[in-house]
């Protein structure tokens, strides 16, 4: 099977059709799959062309995630192909609508707070730079942070500030400049991030008057030097000369030989922690591929961080329409105030047995059942007094840090009750 992965949606329909036909003519038994995103707006035409030239599988999406920077919706694709006389499986509309509703619910409750609204919009500006739709969210976040830094430089130089649109066009143009000069690496993770980051740093250093390619880390250089594998194109002479000045060497060795074999160490870590390696060692390889993220996931820290970020984003969205006083009143109206029953020092959850066990801070979003202990107060006479989590629910605000002193009746936290 061959997948034509057009992750930026920049493949021209006629070219993709010819490419599909060339493969099918020579290797008719090979299954061809087309994966094209909608970003620049060519995807439906590209799908029709590859199908007319022998493609077997088309990747699609469903609303509310379809279109924008993602794939076309499956219903539209089926309609188009059926009209052309293709044999296309029927869609179960009942299942489609259920999946659509579940996806929308997930977006409303979780994912929507992390999606940049621009990801739902197609843009022909993507045609030149070739940035994949999957990285647009992180790119917009990076661009927002860089905008402040660049505008501070421009302000010092007496120049007008750049809007996000101004900066976005500059970034697209810079990616279009950088991509061929670093040898046209495939714009998939991590190379798409490297190319985007080089372009982003160039925007800053150009504003600073330092020129291009002066803020590149070892990962970016590794891609250019061939340490991640052979680059499809030719490295620009400017970068070849820059590498020479910095004492960096190009290589054409098998990139795998440059990596240390660490799998046994990861397997040992799995065993020591009592973690299952999973079917076909999939959990083991997850640790090896993303060690920091995997450890945070297994420790529960990732969930704590996620829920804390989610609560901040929810508060920010609500706070955009309410004053701080209104926001506080709104949150408190939906929640139970947990008050201190005695005067003393706050101690949060004990992470072991006995009164001398260490305590850990709770996190916003943590769920409690009625009767659960929220925290402890060490009274002036030394006794640890349990403070129950009211009627249970989700922790939405913490008003007392560990070790801080509270008076009887002080509000320690607010817990939002489940909707009845």
C-alpha positions as CSV (number, residue, x, y, z in Angstrom):
1,X,0.0,0.0,0.0
2,X,1.2,3.5,-0.8
3,X,-0.3,6.6,0.9
4,X,0.0,9.9,-0.9
5,X,0.1,12.0,2.2
6,X,-0.7,15.6,1.2
7,X,-0.7,16.9,4.8
8,X,-0.7,20.6,3.7
9,X,-3.2,20.1,0.9
10,X,-0.8,21.8,-1.5
11,X,-0.6,19.0,-4.1
12,X,-2.0,20.3,-7.4
13,X,-5.0,18.0,-8.5
14,X,-3.7,17.4,-12.0
15,X,-0.3,16.4,-10.8
16,X,-1.7,14.1,-8.1
17,X,-3.8,12.4,-10.8
18,X,-0.8,11.8,-13.0
19,X,1.2,10.5,-10.1
20,X,-1.5,8.1,-9.1
21,X,-1.8,6.8,-12.7
22,X,1.9,6.4,-13.1
23,X,2.0,4.2,-10.0
24,X,-1.1,2.2,-11.0
25,X,0.1,1.6,-14.5
26,X,3.4,0.1,-13.3
27,X,2.1,-1.6,-10.1
28,X,-1.7,-2.2,-10.6
29,X,-1.8,-4.5,-7.5
30,X,-0.7,-1.9,-5.1
31,X,-3.4,-0.1,-3.1
32,X,-3.2,3.7,-3.3
33,X,-4.5,5.8,-0.5
34,X,-4.9,9.6,-0.7
35,X,-4.6,11.7,2.5
36,X,-5.2,15.4,1.7
37,X,-6.1,18.3,4.0
38,X,-8.4,21.1,3.1
39,X,-6.3,24.1,4.1
40,X,-5.6,25.8,0.7
41,X,-8.9,24.6,-0.8
42,X,-7.8,22.0,-3.4
43,X,-8.8,18.9,-1.6
44,X,-12.1,18.0,-3.3
45,X,-10.6,18.5,-6.8
46,X,-7.5,16.4,-5.7
47,X,-9.8,13.6,-4.4
48,X,-11.7,13.5,-7.7
49,X,-8.5,13.4,-9.8
50,X,-6.8,10.6,-7.8
51,X,-10.0,8.6,-7.9
52,X,-10.3,9.0,-11.6
53,X,-6.8,7.7,-12.0
54,X,-7.1,4.6,-9.8
55,X,-6.9,5.5,-6.1
56,X,-8.5,3.0,-3.8
57,X,-8.8,4.7,-0.4
58,X,-9.7,8.3,0.5
59,X,-9.2,9.8,3.9
60,X,-12.1,11.9,5.1
61,X,-13.4,13.5,8.3
62,X,-16.8,14.2,9.9
63,X,-18.3,17.4,11.1
64,X,-17.7,19.4,13.3
65,X,-14.0,18.7,12.7
66,X,-14.2,18.5,8.9
67,X,-13.0,21.2,6.5
68,X,-10.9,24.1,7.7
69,X,-7.4,22.7,8.0
70,X,-8.7,19.1,8.2
71,X,-10.1,16.7,5.6
72,X,-13.3,17.2,3.6
73,X,-16.5,15.8,5.2
74,X,-17.3,12.2,4.2
75,X,-20.8,13.0,3.1
76,X,-19.6,15.5,0.5
77,X,-16.9,13.2,-0.8
78,X,-19.4,10.3,-1.2
79,X,-21.9,12.6,-3.0
80,X,-19.2,13.7,-5.4
81,X,-17.8,10.3,-6.1
82,X,-21.3,8.7,-6.5
83,X,-22.2,11.3,-9.1
84,X,-19.1,10.4,-11.0
85,X,-20.2,6.7,-11.1
86,X,-17.8,5.3,-8.5
87,X,-18.7,2.4,-6.3
88,X,-18.7,3.9,-2.9
89,X,-20.0,2.2,0.3
90,X,-23.1,3.6,1.8
91,X,-22.8,5.7,5.0
92,X,-24.8,4.9,8.1
93,X,-26.3,8.3,8.7
94,X,-27.6,7.3,12.2
95,X,-24.0,6.4,13.2
96,X,-22.7,9.5,11.5
97,X,-25.1,11.8,13.4
98,X,-24.3,10.1,16.7
99,X,-20.6,10.4,16.2
100,X,-21.1,14.0,15.1
101,X,-23.0,14.8,18.3
102,X,-20.4,13.1,20.5
103,X,-17.6,15.0,18.8
104,X,-19.4,18.3,19.3
105,X,-19.9,17.5,22.9
106,X,-16.2,16.7,23.3
107,X,-15.3,20.0,21.6
108,X,-17.7,22.0,23.8
109,X,-16.5,20.4,27.0
110,X,-12.8,20.0,26.3
111,X,-11.1,20.3,23.0
112,X,-12.7,23.5,21.9
113,X,-10.8,25.5,24.6
114,X,-7.5,24.5,22.9
115,X,-8.4,24.9,19.2
116,X,-7.5,28.1,17.6
117,X,-10.5,29.5,15.7
118,X,-8.4,30.0,12.6
119,X,-8.1,26.2,12.3
120,X,-11.7,26.2,11.1
121,X,-10.9,28.5,8.2
122,X,-9.3,27.6,4.8
123,X,-6.6,29.9,3.6
124,X,-5.1,30.1,0.1
125,X,-2.0,31.6,1.8
126,X,-1.0,28.1,2.7
127,X,-0.3,27.2,-0.9
128,X,3.2,28.7,-1.0
129,X,4.5,27.7,2.4
130,X,3.2,24.1,2.6
131,X,2.7,24.1,6.3
132,X,0.6,21.1,7.4
133,X,-2.9,21.7,8.8
134,X,-2.1,19.6,11.9
135,X,0.5,22.1,13.2
136,X,-1.5,25.3,12.7
137,X,-2.7,25.4,16.3
138,X,0.7,25.2,17.8
139,X,2.0,27.6,15.2
140,X,-0.6,30.3,16.1
141,X,0.3,29.9,19.8
142,X,4.0,30.4,19.0
143,X,3.2,33.3,16.7
144,X,1.2,35.1,19.5
145,X,4.2,34.9,21.9
146,X,6.7,36.0,19.2
147,X,4.5,38.9,18.2
148,X,5.0,40.6,21.6
149,X,8.8,40.3,21.3
150,X,8.9,41.5,17.7
151,X,6.7,44.4,18.4
152,X,8.9,45.5,21.4
153,X,11.8,45.6,19.0
154,X,9.9,47.5,16.4
155,X,8.7,50.0,19.1
156,X,12.3,50.7,20.1
157,X,13.1,51.3,16.4
158,X,10.2,53.7,15.9
159,X,8.3,51.3,13.7
160,X,4.5,50.5,13.7
161,X,3.5,47.3,15.5
162,X,2.5,44.2,13.5
163,X,-0.9,42.7,13.8
164,X,-1.3,38.9,13.9
165,X,-2.4,39.0,10.2
166,X,0.7,41.0,9.3
167,X,2.9,38.5,11.2
168,X,1.1,35.5,9.7
169,X,1.8,36.6,6.2
170,X,5.4,37.4,7.1
171,X,5.8,33.9,8.6
172,X,4.2,32.2,5.5
173,X,6.6,34.1,3.2
174,X,9.5,33.2,5.4
175,X,8.7,29.5,5.5
176,X,8.4,29.7,1.7
177,X,11.9,31.2,1.7
178,X,13.4,28.8,4.2
179,X,12.0,25.5,3.0
180,X,13.9,25.1,-0.3
181,X,17.1,26.5,1.3
182,X,17.1,23.7,3.9
183,X,16.6,21.1,1.2
184,X,12.8,20.6,1.1
185,X,12.6,18.3,4.1
186,X,9.1,16.6,4.3
187,X,6.9,18.9,6.3
188,X,5.8,16.3,8.9
189,X,6.7,16.1,12.6
190,X,9.4,17.0,13.6
191,X,10.7,18.6,10.4
192,X,7.7,20.8,9.9
193,X,8.3,22.2,13.4
194,X,12.0,22.7,12.6
195,X,11.3,24.6,9.4
196,X,8.6,26.7,11.1
197,X,10.9,27.5,14.0
198,X,13.7,28.5,11.8
199,X,11.4,30.9,9.9
200,X,9.9,32.2,13.2
201,X,13.4,32.9,14.6
202,X,14.4,34.6,11.3
203,X,11.5,37.0,11.7
204,X,12.9,38.1,15.1
205,X,16.6,38.3,14.1
206,X,15.7,40.2,10.9
207,X,13.9,42.8,13.0
208,X,17.0,42.9,15.3
209,X,19.2,43.5,12.3
210,X,21.1,40.2,12.8
211,X,20.1,38.6,9.5
212,X,18.8,35.0,9.1
213,X,19.8,31.6,10.4
214,X,21.4,32.9,13.6
215,X,19.1,31.2,16.1
216,X,19.1,27.5,15.3
217,X,19.5,24.7,17.8
218,X,21.1,21.3,17.4
219,X,17.8,19.7,16.3
220,X,17.4,22.2,13.4
221,X,21.1,21.8,12.4
222,X,20.8,18.0,12.7
223,X,18.1,18.0,10.0
224,X,20.2,20.3,7.7
225,X,23.5,18.3,8.3
226,X,21.8,14.9,7.5
227,X,21.8,13.5,11.0
228,X,18.1,12.8,10.7
229,X,18.5,11.2,7.3
230,X,19.1,12.3,3.7
231,X,17.4,15.6,2.8
232,X,15.5,15.4,-0.6
233,X,16.8,18.7,-1.9
234,X,20.1,20.7,-1.9
235,X,21.2,22.7,1.1
236,X,21.7,26.4,0.2
237,X,25.4,27.4,-0.1
238,X,24.8,30.1,2.6
239,X,24.0,27.4,5.1
240,X,26.9,25.2,4.0
241,X,29.3,28.1,4.6
242,X,27.6,28.9,7.9
243,X,28.0,25.3,9.1
244,X,31.7,25.4,8.1
245,X,32.3,28.6,10.1
246,X,30.6,27.0,13.1
247,X,32.6,23.8,12.8
248,X,29.6,21.7,11.9
249,X,30.0,18.7,9.6
250,X,27.6,17.2,7.1
251,X,27.1,13.5,7.1
252,X,25.6,10.8,4.8
253,X,25.8,7.9,7.2
254,X,22.7,5.9,8.1
255,X,21.0,8.1,10.6
256,X,20.1,5.1,12.8
257,X,23.8,4.5,13.6
258,X,23.9,7.9,15.2
259,X,21.4,6.9,17.9
260,X,22.2,5.2,21.2
261,X,20.3,2.0,21.7
262,X,18.4,2.8,24.8
263,X,15.5,0.3,24.5
264,X,16.9,-2.0,27.3
265,X,17.0,1.0,29.7
266,X,13.4,1.9,28.9
267,X,12.4,-1.8,29.3
268,X,14.1,-1.8,32.7
269,X,12.3,1.4,33.7
270,X,8.9,-0.2,32.8
271,X,9.7,-3.2,34.9
272,X,10.9,-1.2,37.9
273,X,7.7,0.9,37.9
274,X,5.5,-2.1,37.4
275,X,4.2,-0.7,34.1
276,X,2.9,-3.1,31.5
277,X,4.7,-3.0,28.1
278,X,1.3,-3.4,26.3
279,X,0.3,-5.4,23.3
280,X,3.2,-5.6,20.9
281,X,5.2,-3.5,23.3
282,X,3.2,-0.4,22.3
283,X,3.5,1.1,25.8
284,X,7.2,0.5,25.9
285,X,7.7,2.3,22.6
286,X,5.5,5.1,23.8
287,X,7.9,5.7,26.7
288,X,10.9,5.4,24.3
289,X,9.4,7.9,21.8
290,X,8.0,10.5,24.4
291,X,9.7,9.8,27.7
292,X,8.8,13.0,29.5
293,X,5.2,13.0,28.4
294,X,4.8,9.3,29.2
295,X,6.2,9.7,32.7
296,X,3.9,12.6,33.3
297,X,1.0,10.6,32.1
298,X,1.7,7.6,34.3
299,X,2.3,9.8,37.4
300,X,-1.0,11.6,36.9
301,X,0.8,15.0,36.5
302,X,-0.3,15.3,32.9
303,X,-3.9,15.1,33.9
304,X,-3.4,17.7,36.6
305,X,-1.7,20.1,34.2
306,X,-4.4,19.6,31.6
307,X,-7.3,20.2,34.0
308,X,-5.5,23.3,35.4
309,X,-5.0,24.6,31.9
310,X,-8.6,23.9,31.0
311,X,-9.9,25.7,34.0
312,X,-7.8,28.7,33.2
313,X,-9.1,28.8,29.7
314,X,-12.7,28.5,30.9
315,X,-12.2,31.3,33.4
316,X,-10.5,33.4,30.7
317,X,-13.4,32.9,28.3
318,X,-15.9,33.7,31.0
319,X,-13.8,36.6,32.3
320,X,-13.8,38.2,28.9
321,X,-17.5,39.0,29.4
322,X,-17.5,39.6,33.1
323,X,-15.7,41.8,35.6
324,X,-13.6,40.0,38.2
325,X,-16.3,40.6,40.8
326,X,-19.0,39.1,38.5
327,X,-16.7,36.2,37.6
328,X,-16.2,35.4,41.2
329,X,-19.9,35.7,42.0
330,X,-20.7,33.4,39.0
331,X,-18.3,30.7,40.1
332,X,-19.3,30.9,43.7
333,X,-23.1,30.8,42.9
334,X,-22.6,27.4,41.3
335,X,-20.3,26.0,44.0
336,X,-20.3,25.1,47.7
337,X,-17.9,27.0,49.9
338,X,-15.8,24.7,52.0
339,X,-15.0,26.6,55.3
340,X,-12.5,25.9,58.0
341,X,-14.2,24.3,61.0
342,X,-11.3,25.3,63.3
343,X,-8.4,27.7,63.5
344,X,-5.1,26.2,62.4
345,X,-2.7,25.3,59.6
346,X,-3.8,23.9,56.2
347,X,-2.5,20.5,55.1
348,X,-3.7,19.0,51.8
349,X,-4.0,15.3,50.9
350,X,-1.7,12.9,52.7
351,X,0.2,10.8,50.1
352,X,0.9,7.9,52.5
353,X,-0.2,6.3,55.8
354,X,0.0,8.1,59.1
355,X,0.0,11.7,60.2
356,X,3.7,12.2,59.3
357,X,3.2,11.2,55.6
358,X,3.9,14.0,53.1
359,X,1.0,16.0,51.6
360,X,0.4,16.9,48.0
361,X,-1.4,19.9,46.6
362,X,-4.8,19.3,44.9
363,X,-5.4,20.6,41.4
364,X,-8.2,22.6,39.9
365,X,-10.7,20.2,38.3
366,X,-10.2,17.4,40.7
367,X,-13.4,15.4,41.4
368,X,-14.6,14.6,44.9
369,X,-17.4,12.4,46.2
370,X,-19.6,13.3,49.1
371,X,-17.7,12.3,52.2
372,X,-14.3,12.5,50.7
373,X,-11.7,14.5,52.7
374,X,-10.7,17.7,51.0
375,X,-7.8,18.6,53.3
376,X,-6.7,18.7,57.0
377,X,-6.3,21.5,59.5
378,X,-3.7,21.1,62.2
379,X,-5.4,22.7,65.2
380,X,-3.5,24.7,67.8
381,X,-3.6,21.7,70.2
382,X,-1.9,19.5,67.5
383,X,-4.9,17.4,66.3
384,X,-5.4,17.0,62.6
385,X,-9.0,17.8,61.8
386,X,-10.5,16.4,58.6
387,X,-12.3,18.9,56.3
388,X,-14.9,17.1,54.1
389,X,-15.4,18.0,50.5
390,X,-19.0,19.3,51.1
391,X,-21.5,17.4,48.9
392,X,-18.8,16.5,46.4
393,X,-18.1,17.7,42.9
394,X,-15.3,19.5,41.0
395,X,-12.7,21.7,42.7
396,X,-13.0,25.1,41.0
397,X,-11.1,27.4,43.3
398,X,-8.4,27.1,46.1
399,X,-8.1,29.9,48.6
400,X,-5.5,28.5,51.0
401,X,-2.1,27.2,50.3
402,X,-0.5,24.3,52.2
403,X,0.9,25.5,55.5
404,X,-1.1,28.7,55.5
405,X,-3.0,29.7,58.6
406,X,-6.8,29.9,58.5
407,X,-9.4,31.2,61.0
408,X,-12.5,29.3,61.8
409,X,-15.1,30.1,59.1
410,X,-12.5,31.1,56.5
411,X,-13.3,29.8,53.0
412,X,-10.7,27.2,52.0
413,X,-12.0,26.3,48.6
414,X,-15.1,26.1,46.3
415,X,-16.4,22.8,45.0
416,X,-18.9,22.9,42.1
417,X,-21.7,20.4,42.4
418,X,-22.7,18.0,39.6
419,X,-25.7,19.2,37.6
420,X,-28.8,17.5,38.9
